[in-house]
Amino acid sequence: MDQKTYAIQWRPAAVADLDAIIDFIGKDSPKTAGEFGELLREKTLMLADHPQAGKSGRPGLPAYVLELVVHRHYIVFYRIRSSKRIVEILRIKHTARQTP
């Protein structure tokens, strides 16, 4: 693995969030739901090379939690585990919903 590259690790809550998004969209269009789920996952891949791309400072969240807008309606919350070279995807939320 390249020295600059971090592994992307989805936590169970984030996987459940993504599954819920896909299920919700899938009620109208299963094909679109699957494609959209893949799009959201792909948007997180850039964090492997650019883990600091997100921003921190959302009120009510710990300082170590960063957020990345992956779609105009969805935000990924993540943390960087530098010692292990891992970016942990913690949650993915619709912008209209409360933060994790």
C-alpha distances in whole Angstrom, upper triangle without the diagonal:
4,6,8,7,8,9,13,15,19,21,24,27,24,24,28,29,27,29,32,31,31,34,36,35,36,39,40,38,35,34,33,32,29,28,28,26,23,24,24,20,19,20,18,15,15,15,11,11,15,15,19,20,22,25,27,31,32,35,35,31,29,28,24,25,24,25,24,26,25,28,32,33,29,27,24,24,21,20,17,16,15,15,12,10,12,14,17,20,23,25,26,30,33,34,37,36,36,33,31
4,5,5,8,10,14,17,20,23,26,28,26,26,30,30,28,30,33,32,32,35,37,36,37,41,41,39,36,35,34,33,30,29,29,27,24,24,24,21,19,20,18,15,14,14,10,9,13,14,17,18,21,24,26,29,31,34,35,31,29,27,24,24,23,24,23,26,24,28,31,32,29,27,24,24,21,20,17,16,14,15,13,11,13,15,18,20,24,26,27,30,33,34,37,37,36,33,32
4,6,8,11,14,17,21,23,27,28,26,27,30,30,29,32,34,34,34,37,38,38,39,42,43,41,39,37,36,35,32,31,31,29,26,26,25,22,21,21,19,16,15,14,11,10,12,13,15,17,20,23,24,28,30,33,33,29,27,25,22,23,22,23,23,26,25,29,32,33,30,27,24,24,20,19,15,14,12,12,12,9,12,14,18,20,23,26,27,31,33,34,37,36,36,32,31
4,7,10,13,16,19,22,25,27,24,25,29,28,27,30,32,31,31,35,36,35,37,40,41,38,37,35,34,32,30,29,28,26,24,23,23,20,19,18,16,13,12,11,8,6,9,10,12,14,17,19,21,25,27,30,31,27,25,23,20,20,19,20,19,22,22,25,28,30,27,24,21,21,18,16,13,13,11,12,12,9,11,12,16,18,21,24,25,28,30,31,34,34,33,30,29
4,7,9,13,16,19,22,24,21,22,25,25,24,26,29,28,28,31,33,32,33,37,37,35,33,32,31,29,27,26,25,23,21,21,20,17,15,16,13,10,10,9,5,5,8,9,12,13,16,19,21,24,26,29,30,26,24,23,19,19,18,19,18,21,20,23,26,27,24,22,19,19,16,15,12,12,11,12,11,7,9,10,13,15,19,21,22,25,28,29,32,31,31,28,27
4,6,9,13,15,19,20,18,19,22,22,21,24,26,26,26,29,31,30,31,35,36,34,32,31,29,28,26,25,24,22,20,20,18,15,15,15,12,10,10,8,4,6,9,8,11,13,15,17,19,22,24,27,27,23,21,20,16,16,15,17,16,19,18,22,25,26,22,20,17,16,13,12,9,9,8,10,8,5,5,6,10,12,15,18,19,23,25,26,30,29,28,25,23
4,6,10,13,16,18,16,16,20,20,19,21,24,23,24,26,28,28,29,32,33,31,29,28,27,25,23,23,22,19,18,18,17,13,13,14,11,9,11,9,6,9,11,10,14,15,16,19,20,24,24,27,27,23,22,21,17,17,16,17,17,19,18,22,25,25,22,19,16,16,12,12,10,10,10,12,9,6,5,6,8,11,14,17,18,21,24,26,29,28,27,24,22
4,7,10,13,15,12,12,16,16,15,17,20,20,20,23,25,25,25,29,30,28,26,25,24,22,20,20,19,16,15,15,13,10,11,11,8,7,9,7,6,10,11,10,13,14,14,17,18,22,22,25,24,21,20,20,16,15,14,14,14,16,15,18,22,22,18,16,12,13,10,10,10,10,12,14,11,9,6,5,6,7,11,13,14,18,21,22,25,24,24,21,19
4,6,10,12,10,10,14,14,14,16,18,19,19,21,23,24,25,28,29,28,25,25,24,22,20,20,19,16,15,16,14,11,13,14,10,10,13,11,10,14,15,12,15,16,16,19,19,22,22,24,23,20,19,19,16,14,15,15,15,18,16,19,23,22,18,16,13,12,10,10,10,10,13,14,11,10,7,6,5,6,9,11,13,17,20,22,25,23,23,20,17
4,7,8,6,6,10,11,10,12,15,15,16,18,20,21,21,24,26,25,23,23,22,19,17,18,17,13,14,15,12,10,12,13,10,11,14,12,12,16,16,14,17,17,16,18,19,21,21,23,22,19,18,19,16,14,14,14,14,16,15,18,21,19,16,14,11,11,9,11,12,13,16,17,15,14,10,8,6,5,7,8,10,14,17,19,22,20,20,17,15
4,6,5,6,9,10,11,12,14,16,17,18,20,22,22,25,27,26,24,25,24,21,20,21,19,16,17,18,15,13,16,16,13,15,17,15,16,19,19,16,19,19,18,19,19,21,20,22,20,17,17,18,16,13,15,15,16,18,17,20,22,21,17,15,12,11,9,11,13,13,16,18,15,15,12,10,7,6,5,8,10,14,17,20,22,19,19,16,13
4,5,5,6,9,10,10,12,14,15,16,18,20,21,23,25,25,22,24,23,20,19,21,19,16,17,19,16,14,18,18,16,17,20,18,19,23,23,20,22,22,21,22,22,24,22,23,21,19,19,21,19,16,17,17,18,20,19,21,23,21,18,16,14,13,13,14,16,17,20,21,19,19,15,14,10,9,8,9,11,14,17,20,22,19,18,16,13
4,5,5,6,9,10,10,12,14,15,16,19,20,21,24,24,22,24,22,19,19,21,18,15,17,18,15,14,18,18,15,18,21,19,20,23,23,20,22,22,19,20,20,21,19,20,18,16,17,19,17,15,16,15,17,18,17,19,21,18,15,14,12,11,11,14,17,17,21,22,20,20,17,15,11,9,7,6,9,11,14,17,18,15,15,13,10
4,5,5,6,9,10,11,12,14,15,17,18,20,22,22,20,21,20,16,16,17,15,12,14,15,11,11,14,14,12,15,17,15,17,20,20,17,19,19,16,18,18,20,18,20,19,16,17,19,17,14,14,13,13,15,14,15,18,16,12,11,8,9,9,12,15,16,20,22,19,19,15,13,9,6,5,4,6,9,12,15,17,14,15,12,10
4,5,5,6,9,10,11,12,14,16,16,19,21,20,18,19,18,15,14,16,14,10,12,14,11,10,14,15,13,15,18,17,18,21,21,19,22,21,19,21,22,24,22,24,22,20,21,22,20,17,17,16,16,17,15,17,19,17,14,14,11,12,13,15,17,19,22,23,21,20,16,14,11,9,9,8,8,11,14,17,19,17,18,16,14
4,5,5,6,9,10,10,12,14,15,17,19,19,17,19,18,15,15,17,15,12,14,16,13,13,17,17,16,18,21,20,21,25,25,22,24,24,21,23,23,24,22,24,22,20,21,23,22,18,19,18,18,18,17,18,20,17,14,15,13,14,15,17,20,21,25,26,24,23,20,18,14,12,10,9,9,11,13,17,18,15,16,15,13
4,5,5,6,9,10,11,13,14,16,18,18,17,18,17,13,14,16,13,11,13,14,11,12,15,15,14,17,20,19,21,24,23,21,22,21,19,20,20,22,19,21,20,18,20,22,20,17,17,15,15,15,14,15,16,14,11,11,10,11,13,16,19,21,25,27,24,24,20,17,14,11,10,7,6,7,10,13,14,12,13,12,11
4,5,5,6,9,10,11,12,15,16,16,14,15,14,10,10,12,10,7,10,11,8,9,12,13,12,15,18,17,19,22,22,20,22,21,19,21,22,23,21,23,22,20,22,24,22,18,18,16,15,14,12,13,15,13,10,11,10,12,14,17,20,22,25,27,24,23,20,17,14,11,11,8,7,9,10,14,15,14,16,15,14
4,5,5,6,9,10,10,12,15,14,12,14,13,10,10,12,11,8,11,13,11,11,15,16,16,18,21,21,22,25,25,24,26,24,23,25,25,27,25,26,25,23,25,27,25,22,21,19,19,18,16,16,18,16,14,15,14,16,17,20,23,24,27,29,27,26,22,20,17,14,14,11,10,12,13,17,18,16,18,17,16
4,5,5,6,9,10,11,14,14,13,15,14,10,12,14,12,10,14,15,13,14,17,18,18,20,23,23,24,28,27,25,27,25,23,25,25,26,24,25,24,22,25,27,25,22,22,19,19,18,16,16,18,14,13,14,14,16,18,22,24,26,29,31,29,28,24,22,19,16,15,12,10,10,11,15,15,13,15,16,15
4,5,5,6,8,10,12,12,11,13,11,8,10,12,9,8,11,12,10,12,15,15,16,19,21,21,23,26,25,24,25,23,21,23,24,25,23,24,24,22,25,26,25,21,21,18,17,15,13,13,14,11,10,12,13,15,18,21,24,26,29,32,29,28,24,21,19,15,15,12,9,9,9,12,13,12,15,15,15
4,5,5,6,9,10,10,8,10,9,5,6,9,7,6,10,11,10,12,14,15,16,19,21,22,24,26,26,25,27,25,23,25,27,28,26,28,27,26,28,29,28,24,23,20,19,17,15,14,16,14,12,15,15,18,20,23,26,28,30,33,30,29,25,22,20,17,17,14,12,12,12,16,17,16,19,19,19
4,6,5,6,9,10,8,11,11,7,9,12,11,10,13,15,14,15,18,19,20,22,25,25,27,30,30,28,30,28,27,28,29,31,28,29,28,27,29,31,30,26,26,23,22,21,18,17,19,16,15,18,18,20,22,26,28,30,33,35,33,31,28,25,23,19,19,16,14,14,14,18,18,17,19,20,20
4,5,6,8,9,9,12,11,8,11,13,11,11,15,16,14,16,19,20,21,23,26,26,28,31,30,29,30,28,26,28,28,30,27,28,27,26,29,31,30,26,25,23,22,20,18,16,17,14,14,17,18,20,23,26,29,31,34,37,34,33,29,26,24,20,20,17,14,13,12,15,15,14,18,19,19
4,5,6,6,7,9,7,5,9,10,9,9,13,13,13,15,18,18,20,22,24,25,27,30,29,29,30,28,26,28,29,30,27,29,29,28,30,32,31,27,26,23,21,19,17,15,16,13,13,17,18,21,23,27,30,32,35,37,35,33,30,27,25,21,21,18,15,14,12,16,16,16,19,20,21
4,5,5,4,7,7,5,8,10,10,10,13,15,15,16,19,20,21,23,26,27,29,31,31,31,32,30,28,30,32,33,31,32,32,31,33,35,33,30,28,26,24,22,19,18,19,17,17,20,20,23,25,29,31,33,36,38,36,34,31,28,26,23,23,20,17,17,16,19,19,19,22,23,23
4,6,7,10,10,9,11,14,13,14,17,18,18,20,22,23,25,27,29,30,32,35,34,34,35,33,31,33,34,35,32,34,33,32,35,36,35,32,31,28,26,24,22,20,21,18,19,22,23,25,28,31,34,36,39,41,39,37,34,31,29,25,25,22,19,19,17,20,20,20,23,24,24
4,7,9,9,8,12,13,13,14,17,18,18,21,22,23,25,27,29,31,33,35,35,34,36,33,31,33,34,36,33,35,34,33,36,38,37,33,32,28,27,24,22,19,20,18,19,22,24,27,29,33,35,38,40,43,40,39,35,32,30,27,27,24,21,20,18,20,20,21,24,26,26
4,5,5,6,9,10,10,12,14,15,16,18,20,21,23,25,27,29,31,33,33,33,34,32,30,33,34,36,33,35,35,34,36,38,36,33,31,28,26,23,21,18,20,18,19,22,23,26,28,32,34,37,39,41,39,37,34,31,29,26,26,23,20,20,18,21,21,22,26,27,27
4,6,5,6,9,10,11,13,14,15,17,18,20,22,23,26,28,29,31,32,31,33,31,30,32,34,36,33,35,35,33,36,37,35,32,30,28,26,24,21,19,21,19,19,22,22,25,27,31,33,35,37,39,36,35,32,29,27,24,25,22,20,20,19,22,23,23,26,27,26
4,5,5,6,9,10,11,12,15,16,17,19,21,22,24,26,28,30,30,30,32,30,29,32,34,36,34,36,36,34,36,37,36,32,30,28,25,23,20,18,20,19,19,22,22,26,27,31,32,34,37,39,36,34,31,29,27,24,26,23,20,21,20,23,24,25,28,28,28
4,6,5,6,9,10,10,12,14,15,16,19,20,23,24,26,28,28,28,30,27,27,29,31,33,31,33,33,32,34,35,33,30,28,25,22,20,17,15,17,16,16,19,20,23,25,29,31,33,35,38,35,33,30,27,26,23,24,21,18,18,17,20,21,22,25,25,26
4,5,5,6,9,10,11,12,14,15,17,19,22,23,25,27,27,27,29,26,25,27,29,31,29,31,31,29,31,32,31,27,26,23,21,19,16,14,16,14,14,17,18,21,23,26,28,31,33,35,33,31,28,25,23,20,21,18,15,16,15,18,19,19,22,23,23
4,5,5,6,9,10,11,12,14,16,17,20,22,23,25,26,26,28,26,25,28,29,32,30,32,32,30,32,33,31,27,26,23,21,19,16,15,18,17,16,18,18,21,22,26,27,29,31,34,31,29,26,23,22,19,21,18,16,17,17,20,22,22,24,24,24
4,5,5,6,9,10,10,12,15,16,18,20,21,23,24,24,26,24,23,26,29,31,29,32,32,30,32,32,30,27,25,22,20,18,14,13,16,16,15,17,17,21,22,25,27,29,31,33,31,29,26,23,22,19,21,19,16,18,17,20,22,22,25,25,25
4,5,5,6,9,10,11,13,15,17,19,20,22,22,22,24,22,21,23,25,28,26,29,29,27,29,29,28,24,22,19,17,14,11,10,13,12,11,14,14,18,20,23,25,27,29,32,30,27,24,21,21,17,19,16,13,14,13,16,18,19,21,21,21
4,5,5,6,9,10,11,13,16,17,19,21,21,21,23,21,20,23,24,27,25,28,27,25,27,28,26,22,21,18,16,15,11,11,14,13,11,13,13,16,17,21,22,25,27,29,27,25,22,19,18,14,16,14,11,13,13,16,18,18,20,20,19
4,5,5,6,9,10,11,14,16,17,19,20,20,22,20,20,23,25,28,26,29,29,27,28,28,26,23,21,19,16,15,12,12,16,15,13,15,14,17,18,21,22,24,26,28,26,23,20,18,18,15,17,16,13,15,16,19,21,21,23,22,22
4,5,5,6,9,10,12,14,16,18,18,18,20,18,18,21,23,26,24,28,28,26,27,27,25,22,20,17,14,13,9,9,12,13,11,13,13,16,17,20,22,24,26,28,26,24,21,18,18,15,17,16,13,15,15,17,20,20,22,21,21
4,5,5,7,9,11,13,15,17,16,16,18,16,15,18,20,22,21,24,24,22,24,24,22,19,16,14,11,10,6,7,11,11,8,10,9,12,14,17,19,21,23,26,24,22,18,15,15,12,14,12,9,11,12,14,17,17,19,18,18
4,5,5,7,10,11,12,15,15,15,17,16,15,18,20,23,22,25,25,23,23,24,21,18,16,14,12,12,9,11,15,14,11,12,10,13,13,16,17,19,21,24,21,19,16,13,13,10,13,12,10,13,15,17,20,19,21,19,18
4,5,5,8,10,11,13,14,14,17,15,15,19,21,24,24,27,27,25,25,25,23,20,18,16,13,13,9,11,15,16,13,13,12,15,15,17,18,20,21,24,22,19,16,14,15,12,16,15,13,16,17,19,22,22,23,22,21
4,6,6,8,11,12,12,12,14,12,12,15,18,21,21,24,25,22,23,22,20,18,15,12,9,9,6,8,12,13,11,11,9,13,13,16,16,19,20,23,22,19,16,13,14,12,15,14,12,14,15,16,20,20,21,19,19
4,5,6,8,10,10,10,12,10,10,14,16,19,19,23,23,20,20,20,17,15,12,11,8,10,7,11,14,15,12,10,8,10,10,12,13,15,17,20,18,15,12,9,10,8,12,12,11,14,15,17,20,20,21,18,18
4,5,6,8,9,10,13,11,13,16,19,22,22,26,26,23,23,22,19,17,15,14,12,13,11,14,17,18,15,14,12,14,12,14,13,16,16,19,17,14,12,10,11,11,14,15,14,17,19,20,24,24,24,22,21
4,5,6,6,8,10,8,11,14,17,21,21,25,26,23,23,21,19,17,14,13,11,12,11,14,17,19,16,14,12,14,13,14,13,16,16,19,18,14,13,11,13,12,16,17,16,18,20,21,24,24,25,22,22
4,5,5,4,7,7,8,12,14,18,19,22,23,20,19,18,15,14,11,11,9,12,11,15,18,19,16,14,11,12,10,10,9,12,12,16,14,11,10,7,10,10,13,15,14,17,20,20,24,23,23,20,20
4,6,6,10,10,12,15,17,21,22,26,26,22,21,20,17,16,14,14,13,16,14,18,21,22,19,17,14,14,12,12,10,12,11,14,12,9,8,7,10,11,15,17,17,20,23,23,27,26,26,23,22
4,6,9,9,12,16,18,22,23,27,27,24,23,21,18,18,15,16,14,17,16,19,22,24,21,19,16,17,14,14,12,14,12,15,14,11,11,10,14,15,18,20,20,23,25,25,29,29,28,25,25
4,5,6,9,12,15,18,20,23,25,21,20,18,16,15,12,13,11,14,14,18,20,22,19,16,14,15,13,12,11,13,12,16,15,12,12,10,13,14,17,18,18,21,23,23,26,26,26,23,23
4,6,7,10,12,16,17,21,21,18,17,15,12,12,9,11,10,13,14,18,20,21,18,15,12,12,9,9,7,10,9,13,13,10,9,7,10,11,14,16,16,19,21,21,25,24,24,20,20
4,6,7,10,13,15,19,20,17,16,13,11,11,8,10,10,13,14,18,20,21,18,15,13,12,10,9,8,11,11,15,15,12,12,10,12,13,15,17,17,19,21,21,24,24,23,20,20
4,7,10,14,15,19,20,17,17,15,13,12,9,9,7,10,11,15,16,18,16,13,12,12,11,11,11,14,14,18,18,15,14,11,14,13,16,16,16,18,19,18,22,22,22,19,19
4,7,10,11,15,17,14,14,12,11,9,6,5,5,8,10,13,15,16,13,10,9,9,9,10,10,14,15,19,19,16,15,11,13,12,13,14,13,15,16,15,19,19,18,15,16
4,7,8,12,14,12,12,10,10,8,5,5,7,9,13,15,16,17,14,11,11,10,10,11,12,15,16,20,20,18,17,14,15,14,14,15,15,15,17,15,18,18,17,14,15
4,6,9,11,9,9,6,7,6,5,6,9,12,15,18,18,18,16,12,12,9,10,10,12,15,16,19,20,19,17,14,15,14,14,14,15,16,17,16,19,18,16,13,14
4,6,9,7,8,6,9,8,8,9,12,14,18,20,19,19,17,14,14,12,13,13,15,18,19,22,23,22,21,18,17,17,16,16,17,17,18,16,18,18,15,12,14
4,6,6,8,8,10,8,8,8,12,13,16,18,17,17,15,12,13,10,12,13,16,19,21,24,25,24,22,18,18,16,15,14,15,14,15,13,15,14,12,9,11
4,6,8,9,12,11,12,12,15,16,20,21,20,19,18,15,16,13,15,16,19,21,23,26,27,26,24,21,20,19,17,16,17,16,17,15,16,15,11,9,11
4,7,9,12,10,12,13,16,18,21,22,22,20,18,16,16,13,15,15,18,21,23,25,26,26,24,21,19,18,15,15,16,15,17,16,16,14,11,8,9
4,6,8,7,9,10,14,16,19,21,21,19,17,14,13,10,11,11,15,17,19,22,22,22,20,17,15,15,12,12,14,14,16,15,17,15,11,8,8
4,5,6,9,11,15,18,20,23,23,22,20,16,15,11,11,10,13,14,17,19,20,20,18,16,14,15,12,14,16,17,19,19,20,18,15,12,11
4,6,8,11,14,17,20,23,23,23,20,16,15,12,11,9,11,13,15,17,19,18,17,15,15,15,14,15,17,18,21,20,22,20,17,14,13
4,6,10,13,17,19,22,23,23,19,16,14,10,8,6,8,10,11,14,15,15,13,11,11,12,11,14,16,18,21,20,22,21,18,15,13
4,7,10,13,16,18,20,19,16,12,10,6,6,5,8,11,13,16,16,16,13,11,10,10,9,10,12,14,17,16,19,17,15,11,10
4,7,10,13,16,17,17,14,10,8,6,5,6,8,12,14,17,17,16,13,10,10,10,10,11,12,13,16,15,18,17,15,12,12
4,7,9,12,13,13,10,6,6,4,6,9,11,15,17,20,20,18,15,12,11,10,10,9,9,10,12,11,15,14,13,10,11
4,6,9,11,11,9,6,5,7,8,11,13,16,18,21,21,18,16,12,12,10,11,11,9,11,12,11,15,15,15,13,14
4,6,7,8,6,4,6,9,11,14,16,20,21,25,24,22,19,15,15,13,14,12,10,10,10,9,13,14,15,13,15
4,7,8,6,6,7,10,12,15,17,20,22,25,24,21,19,15,15,12,14,12,9,10,10,11,14,15,17,15,16
4,5,5,7,9,13,15,19,21,24,26,29,28,25,22,19,19,15,17,14,11,10,9,9,13,14,16,16,17
4,6,8,11,14,17,21,23,27,28,32,31,28,25,22,21,18,19,16,13,11,9,8,11,13,16,15,18
4,7,10,13,17,20,23,26,28,32,31,28,25,22,21,17,17,14,10,8,5,5,8,10,13,13,15
4,7,10,13,17,19,23,25,28,27,25,22,18,17,13,13,10,7,6,5,6,9,10,12,11,13
4,6,10,13,16,19,22,25,24,22,19,15,14,11,11,8,6,5,6,7,10,10,11,9,11
4,6,10,13,16,18,21,20,18,15,12,10,7,8,6,4,7,9,10,13,12,13,10,10
4,7,11,14,16,19,18,17,14,10,9,6,5,5,6,8,11,12,15,13,12,9,8
4,7,10,13,15,15,13,10,7,5,4,5,7,9,12,15,15,18,17,16,12,11
4,7,9,12,12,11,8,6,5,7,7,10,13,15,18,19,22,20,18,15,13
4,6,9,9,8,6,5,6,9,10,14,16,18,22,22,25,23,22,18,17
4,6,6,6,5,6,7,11,12,16,18,21,25,25,28,26,25,21,19
4,5,5,6,8,10,14,15,19,21,24,27,28,31,29,28,24,22
4,6,8,11,13,16,18,21,24,27,30,31,34,32,30,26,24
4,5,9,11,14,16,20,22,25,29,30,33,31,30,26,24
4,7,10,13,16,19,21,24,27,28,31,30,29,25,23
4,6,9,12,15,17,21,24,25,28,27,26,22,20
4,6,9,12,14,17,20,21,25,23,22,19,17
4,6,9,12,15,18,20,23,21,20,16,14
4,6,8,11,15,16,19,17,17,14,12
4,7,10,14,15,18,15,14,11,9
4,6,10,12,14,12,11,9,7
4,7,9,12,10,11,9,8
4,6,8,7,8,7,8
4,5,5,8,9,11
4,6,8,8,11
4,7,9,12
4,6,9
4,7
4
